[in-house]
Amino acid sequence: MEQKHPLPPFTLETAKQKIQIAEDAWNSQNPEKVSLAYTVDSEWRNRNTFINGRDKIVSFLTKKWKNELEYKLKKEYWSHIENRIAVRFEYEYRNEDGKWFRAYGNENWEFDNNGLMDKRYASINDLEIKEKDRRL
């Protein structure tokens, strides 16, 4: 049986570890690697897109990182309880036209007993920025 440590129920320390693991994986921009943190039938809402399952996650992330170039993400602990973690995040990227953006958002995560994320709900807003205003 697959497990992704740390496992729930989360403490403050293990919730922050889980967040850092997720940040590192997303910054790798490796869709297959990222997908392994989720259950095979994981349920996502990403902005206005609804995704179910690892295969769809890989497809979604592959397309995302073809359009979001020089992607860099920072996640921050917001709260946790038992098998749930809430984070705020921001990331920056450049599009094919050379315009830079900073995306802000919140995610709510729910994990199964094996530490795999079963649900991910993300609300995200993009702000166009000048390259000189990048922070990440």
ZICORHU-V296083 format. One line per field, one symbol per residue. ss: DSSP state (H for helix, E for strand, - for the rest). phi: phi as a letter, one per 30 degrees, with the letter a starting at -180 (. if undefined). A space follows every 50 residues. Layout:
# ZICORHU-V296083
ss: ???
phi: ???
This chain:
# ZICORHU-V296083
ss: -----------HHHHHHHHHHHHHHHHH--HHHHH--EEEEEEEEE--EE EE-HHHHHHHHHHHHHH-EEEEEEEEEEEEE--EEEEEEEEEEE-----E EEEEEEEEEEE-----EEEEEEEEEEEEE-HHH---
phi: .dbbddcdddceddddddddddedddddhceddedddcddcecbbbiccc bbjeeddddddededdccdhdbbbcbecaaahcbbcbcabbbaccddidc bcccabbccbcddcicdcbbcbcbbcbdbdedcdcc
